Amino acid sequence: MERTTLVQHVRQQERMNPGATGEFTSLMNEIMVASKIVSLEVNKAGIGEDILGLTGKINVQGEEVQKLDEFADMTFTKIIGQSETVCAITSEELEYPVIIPPDRNPGKYIFMMDPLDGSSNIDVNVGIGTIFSIYRKISKGIKVTDEDLLQRGDQQIAAGYVIYGSSTMFVYTSGKGVHGFTLDPALGEFFLSHPNIKIPKQGSTYSINEGNTEIWCEEQKNFIQYLKEKDPATNRPYRLRYIGTLVSDFHRTLLKGGIFMYPRDTTNKNGKLRFAFEAAPLGFIIKDAGGRASTGEKNILDIVPTEIHQRVPLYIGSTHDVDLAEKYLATPSLHVEKKPATPLTGKEKPATQEG
Ligand code: P6P
């Protein structure tokens, strides 16, 4: 059986672009090399390698930095930074962008990444991943400006993610379909395993942290209540699946359908997830797979960010399910919530035994 490698696939796709210079293929190759190095480290974690645990540092997001976070950020930044294909790199882990100086022969692309998403799951052997996004430098002159770093979501030219899970998978789109590759650890090569992924128009799974229920708006609560009700005619109740690693929850949603949600709430007024490093790249992928990504009010890909670490609410997955979420959020009391029984305090007297 013919096995297509990731680089062969990217080269074939790039050849479809008139005037392609091969620079995009080179960049994708460097991303692949960095992901193999991180995959090796993630899979060694815990075997005598002092790579687990915290560094004792706090990143720009106010989150504790794990050793693997730092390793992944350094690996991608170093390898992509010396690839001569990018002029700037922004990372969820770095407060400011890395600008490639003129003497290091900067390229025409801007590389954005969450180097290791889901790092709170590292120590419990749950899937974690890298998310990346590629834009073209659009400002005039050699200087990198905000015009380059704060582009609208649909100006991406490619996006992808790597999942370091039961197997290491590399999923990407350059606007010509979403394609998945699985790493053959014996050969150290990614081979095409999921060509042209398409998400079902409607799913039967919802993915959200229900521990936040009390800090959601009423409309959000009503929507979740609706999904839980029994009605076979509308494919309900939906099943709840929540891993707590965005890349893993997204990958399942992409393959099986359904909806992943990280709403705004009274704690995270703009949601928790980042536009540039999570919502925009996954929104670019889901659109090419036939799904949708929304803030609950507007398309993710229509957003022009005002700052690099901007957060947004995220509703992403099957078109039918994202459309329905938007309808609920726009229609207060569309579905009157059944008042829950008075919660038990545990101090109630035991009921007298009848008979
Ligand atoms: P919560 C992981 O820390 C992350 O950034 C995403 O990967 C994940 O979807 C989300 O946060 C989980 O957040 O509040 O449910 O723990």
Boltz pocket constraint, residues with backbone or C-beta under 6 A from the ligand:
constraints:
  - pocket:
      binder: B
      contacts: [[A, 117], [A, 118], [A, 119], [A, 120], [A, 209], [A, 244], [A, 245], [A, 246], [A, 247], [A, 249], [A, 272]]
      max_distance: 6.0
